Amino acid sequence: MSQAQPDPGNRYSVREEQGEQGWDVVILDPGGAPVWKRPCRTESEARTFGSTVRQHVYWLSEDKFREYYRLGEPG
């Protein structure tokens, strides 16, 4: 009897980093490549928004996450 493979979960990740004009929230695909970026005025704003995106990573499947953030298929 074969067993079902466990769902690996959503492999996307998010980070906050200093950008050219403030801070950026960056979504990384499962391979670690940046696929989405949102500028923020302050570090606090970036960390707050980044926390929201992390919750979406946790709650949503990869397909739903890509749909929500309008991301293409991972390369």
N, C-alpha and C positions, 0 to 999 in steps of 0.2 A: 504494500500500500504506500503510495507516495503522499508526502505531507505538503501542504501549501507553504509556499515561501512567505516569510514575514514581510510586510510592507516596510521598505527601507526608510519611509518618511520623506519629508521634503528636504532635499539636499541643498537648497538655496541658502545663502547667508547674507548678512548685511553688516556694514561697518560705517562708522562716521569718521571723516577725515577733514583736515583743513584744506580748503579749496583756494582758488585764486581770489575770490571776493568774499570770504567767510568760511562756512563749513558746508560739507556735502554729505548726504546720505547716499551710499552706493550699495546696490544689490549685486551680488556675485552669483554667477551660475554654478552648477555642481562641480565644474572644473576649475573654479576660482577666477574666472574672467569677469570683469565688470560688464554688466548688461543694462544698467539703469542708474541714473544719478539725479538727485534733487538738491539744488542749492538751498542753504539755510543761512539766515543772517548771523546767528550766534551758535556757540557750542551747545548751549542749553536747548535751543530749538532743535538742533540736529539730533541730540541724544533722545529727546522726547519723541520725535518722529521716528528715529531708528528703533526705539522700543516698540512702537506700534507695528512697524514692518516685521520685527522679530516675532511678535504675536501672530501675525498673518502667516509667517513661515511655519510656526508651530501648529496653527489651527487648520491651514489649508493644504490640500494635496498639491503636488507640483503643478498638475494641470490647471487647477483652479487658481493657484498663485500666479502662474503665467498669464492666465486670462485676466485676472484682476489688475495686474500691473502692465498688461499688454506687452508681454515679453515674447520673443520668438523661441523656437525650440532650442535647447542647449546644443552648442556646437561640439 
